[in-house]
């Protein structure tokens, strides 16, 4: 997360036009789905809480928990 409470995703793997990143709240509701680039800063500021960020890239899925304080 950056100082503006935005989530940044840095992807070192090759990215294609179908690559995307999604953010879910602690209830499992999708808050955001955005196209993935090498360095993606997700639109919007996130309030304090726990979020799940899922990156879909080249048939691979990576999911991480992000805590915003």
C-alpha distances in whole Angstrom, upper triangle without the diagonal:
4,7,8,6,5,4,6,9,11,15,18,20,22,21,24,24,24,20,18,15,15,13,15,15,17,20,20,20,18,16,15,17,16,18,16,16,16,13,11,9,10,12,12,10,9,11,11,12,12,11,13,11,15,15,19,20,24,25,23,20,17,15,12,11,8,8,7,10
4,5,5,6,6,7,11,13,16,19,22,24,23,25,26,26,22,20,17,17,16,18,18,20,23,23,22,21,18,17,19,18,19,17,17,16,13,12,9,10,12,12,10,10,13,13,14,15,14,16,15,18,18,22,23,26,28,25,23,20,19,16,15,12,12,10,11
4,5,7,10,11,14,16,20,23,26,27,26,29,29,29,26,23,20,20,18,20,20,21,25,25,24,23,20,19,21,20,22,21,20,20,16,15,12,13,14,12,10,11,12,13,15,16,16,19,18,21,22,25,26,30,32,29,27,24,22,19,18,14,13,10,11
4,5,9,11,14,17,20,23,26,28,26,28,28,27,25,22,19,19,16,19,18,20,23,23,22,21,17,17,19,18,20,20,20,20,16,14,11,11,11,9,7,9,10,12,14,16,16,18,17,20,21,24,26,30,31,29,26,24,22,20,18,14,14,10,11
4,7,10,13,16,19,22,25,27,25,27,27,26,23,20,17,16,13,15,14,17,20,20,19,18,15,15,17,17,19,19,19,20,16,14,10,10,10,8,5,6,7,8,11,12,12,15,14,18,19,22,24,28,29,27,24,21,19,16,15,11,10,7,8
4,6,10,13,16,20,22,23,21,23,23,23,20,17,14,13,11,14,14,17,19,19,18,16,13,12,14,13,16,15,16,16,13,10,7,6,7,6,5,6,9,11,12,13,12,13,12,15,16,19,21,25,26,24,21,19,17,15,14,11,11,9,11
4,7,10,13,16,19,20,19,21,21,20,17,14,11,11,9,12,13,16,18,17,17,15,12,11,12,12,14,13,13,14,11,8,6,6,8,9,8,8,11,12,12,12,10,11,9,12,12,16,18,21,22,20,18,15,14,12,11,8,10,9,12
4,7,10,13,15,17,16,18,19,19,15,13,10,12,11,15,16,19,21,20,19,17,15,13,13,12,13,11,11,10,7,6,4,6,10,11,11,12,15,16,16,15,13,13,10,12,12,15,16,19,21,19,17,14,14,12,13,10,13,12,15
4,6,10,12,14,13,15,16,16,12,11,8,11,11,15,17,19,22,20,20,17,16,13,13,11,11,8,8,8,6,5,6,8,12,14,14,14,18,18,18,16,13,12,9,10,9,12,12,16,17,15,13,11,11,11,12,11,14,15,18
4,7,9,11,11,14,16,16,13,12,11,14,15,18,20,22,25,23,23,20,19,17,16,14,13,9,8,6,5,6,9,11,15,17,18,18,21,22,21,19,17,16,12,12,10,13,12,15,17,15,14,12,13,13,15,14,17,18,21
4,6,8,8,12,14,14,10,11,11,14,16,19,22,24,26,23,24,21,21,18,16,14,12,8,7,5,6,8,11,13,17,20,21,21,24,24,24,21,19,16,13,12,9,11,9,12,14,12,12,11,13,13,16,16,19,20,24
4,7,9,12,15,16,13,14,14,18,19,22,25,27,29,27,27,24,24,22,20,17,15,11,10,7,9,12,15,17,20,23,24,24,27,28,27,24,22,20,16,15,12,13,11,12,15,13,14,13,15,16,19,19,22,23,27
4,6,10,13,14,11,13,14,17,20,23,26,28,30,27,27,24,25,22,19,17,15,11,10,8,11,13,17,18,22,25,26,26,29,30,28,26,23,20,17,15,11,11,8,9,12,10,12,12,15,16,20,21,24,26,29
4,7,10,11,10,12,14,18,21,24,27,29,31,28,28,25,25,22,19,17,14,11,9,8,12,14,18,19,22,25,27,27,31,32,31,28,25,22,19,16,13,12,8,8,11,11,13,14,17,19,23,23,27,28,31
4,7,8,6,9,12,15,18,22,25,28,29,26,25,22,22,19,16,13,10,7,7,7,11,12,15,16,19,23,25,25,29,30,29,27,23,21,17,15,11,10,6,7,11,11,13,14,17,18,22,22,26,27,30
4,5,6,9,12,16,19,22,26,29,30,26,26,22,23,19,16,13,10,9,9,10,14,14,17,18,20,24,26,27,30,32,31,28,25,22,19,16,12,10,7,7,10,12,14,15,18,21,24,24,28,29,32
4,6,8,12,15,19,22,25,28,29,25,24,21,21,18,14,11,8,8,9,12,14,14,17,17,19,22,25,26,30,31,30,28,25,22,19,16,13,11,9,9,12,14,15,17,19,22,25,25,28,29,33
4,6,10,13,16,19,23,26,26,22,22,18,19,16,12,10,8,8,10,13,15,14,17,17,18,22,24,25,28,30,29,26,23,20,17,14,11,8,7,8,9,11,12,15,17,20,22,23,27,28,31
4,7,10,14,17,21,23,24,21,20,17,17,14,11,9,6,5,8,10,12,11,14,14,16,20,22,22,26,27,26,23,20,17,14,11,8,5,5,7,9,10,10,12,14,16,19,20,23,24,28
4,7,10,13,17,20,21,17,17,13,14,10,7,6,4,4,8,11,12,10,12,11,13,16,19,19,22,24,22,20,16,14,11,8,6,5,7,10,11,11,10,11,12,14,17,17,20,21,25
4,7,10,14,17,18,15,14,11,11,8,6,5,6,6,9,11,11,9,10,9,11,14,16,15,19,20,18,16,13,10,7,6,4,6,9,12,13,12,10,9,10,11,13,13,17,17,21
4,7,10,13,14,11,10,7,8,5,4,6,9,9,13,15,14,11,12,9,11,13,14,13,16,18,16,14,10,8,6,5,7,8,12,15,15,14,11,11,9,11,12,12,15,16,20
4,7,10,11,9,8,6,6,5,7,9,12,12,15,17,16,13,12,9,11,11,12,10,13,14,12,10,7,6,5,6,9,12,15,18,18,16,13,12,10,10,10,10,12,13,16
4,7,8,5,5,4,5,7,9,12,15,16,19,21,19,16,15,12,14,13,14,11,13,13,11,9,6,5,6,8,12,14,17,21,20,18,14,13,10,11,10,10,12,13,16
4,5,5,6,7,7,10,12,15,19,19,22,24,22,19,17,14,15,14,13,10,10,11,8,7,5,6,9,12,15,17,21,24,23,21,18,16,13,12,10,10,11,11,14
4,5,7,10,10,13,16,19,22,22,25,26,24,22,20,18,19,17,16,13,12,11,8,6,6,7,11,13,17,19,23,26,25,23,19,17,13,12,10,10,10,12,14
4,6,9,11,14,16,20,23,23,27,28,27,24,23,19,20,19,18,15,14,14,11,10,9,10,13,15,18,20,24,27,25,24,20,19,15,15,13,14,14,16,18
4,6,9,12,13,17,20,21,24,26,25,22,21,18,19,18,18,15,16,16,13,11,9,8,11,12,15,17,21,23,22,20,17,16,13,13,12,14,15,16,19
4,6,9,11,15,18,20,23,25,24,21,20,16,17,16,16,14,15,16,13,12,10,10,12,13,16,17,21,24,23,21,18,18,15,15,14,15,16,17,20
4,6,8,11,15,16,20,22,21,18,17,13,14,14,15,13,15,16,14,13,10,9,10,10,13,14,18,21,20,19,16,16,13,14,14,14,16,17,20
4,7,10,14,16,19,21,19,16,14,11,10,10,11,10,12,14,13,12,9,10,10,12,14,16,19,22,22,21,18,17,15,15,14,14,15,15,18
4,6,10,12,15,18,16,13,12,8,8,9,11,11,14,16,15,14,11,11,9,10,12,13,16,20,20,19,16,16,14,15,15,14,16,16,19
4,7,9,13,16,15,12,12,9,10,12,14,14,17,19,18,17,13,12,10,9,10,11,13,16,17,16,14,14,14,15,16,16,18,18,22
4,6,9,13,12,9,10,7,8,11,14,15,19,21,20,19,15,14,11,11,10,10,12,15,16,16,15,15,15,16,17,17,19,19,23
4,7,10,11,8,10,9,11,14,17,18,22,24,23,22,18,16,13,12,10,10,10,13,15,15,14,15,16,17,19,19,22,22,25
4,7,8,6,9,9,12,15,18,18,22,24,23,21,18,16,12,11,8,8,8,11,13,13,12,13,14,15,18,17,21,21,24
4,5,5,9,11,13,17,19,20,24,25,25,23,20,19,15,14,11,11,10,13,16,15,15,15,17,17,20,19,22,22,26
4,6,10,12,15,19,20,21,25,26,26,24,21,19,16,15,12,13,11,13,16,15,16,15,17,17,20,19,22,22,25
4,7,10,13,16,17,18,22,23,23,22,19,18,14,15,12,14,13,16,19,17,17,15,17,16,18,17,19,19,22
4,6,9,12,14,15,19,20,20,19,16,16,12,13,11,13,13,16,19,17,16,15,15,15,17,15,18,17,21
4,6,9,10,12,16,17,18,17,15,15,12,14,13,15,16,20,22,20,18,17,16,15,16,14,16,15,18
4,6,8,10,13,16,16,15,13,13,10,12,12,15,16,20,21,20,18,16,15,15,15,13,15,14,17
4,7,9,13,16,17,17,14,15,13,15,15,17,19,23,24,23,21,20,18,18,18,15,17,15,18
4,6,10,13,14,15,13,15,14,17,17,20,22,26,27,25,23,21,20,19,18,15,15,13,15
4,7,10,12,13,12,15,14,17,19,22,24,27,28,27,24,22,20,18,16,13,13,10,12
4,7,8,10,9,12,12,16,18,21,23,27,28,26,22,20,18,16,14,11,10,7,10
4,6,9,10,13,15,18,21,24,27,30,31,28,25,23,20,17,15,12,10,7,8
4,7,9,13,15,19,21,25,27,31,31,29,25,22,19,16,13,10,7,5,5
4,7,10,13,16,19,23,26,29,29,26,23,20,17,14,10,8,6,5,7
4,7,10,13,17,20,23,26,26,23,19,17,13,11,7,6,5,6,9
4,6,10,13,16,19,23,22,20,16,14,10,8,6,5,6,8,11
4,7,10,13,16,20,19,16,13,10,7,6,5,6,9,11,14
4,7,10,13,17,16,14,10,8,6,5,6,7,10,12,16
4,7,10,13,13,10,7,6,4,7,9,10,14,16,20
4,6,10,10,8,6,5,6,9,12,13,17,18,22
4,7,7,6,5,7,9,12,15,17,20,22,26
4,6,5,6,8,11,14,18,19,23,24,28
4,5,8,11,14,17,21,22,26,28,32
4,7,10,13,17,20,22,26,28,32
4,7,10,13,17,19,23,25,29
4,7,10,14,16,20,22,26
4,7,10,13,17,19,23
4,7,10,13,16,20
4,6,10,13,16
4,7,10,13
4,7,10
4,6
4
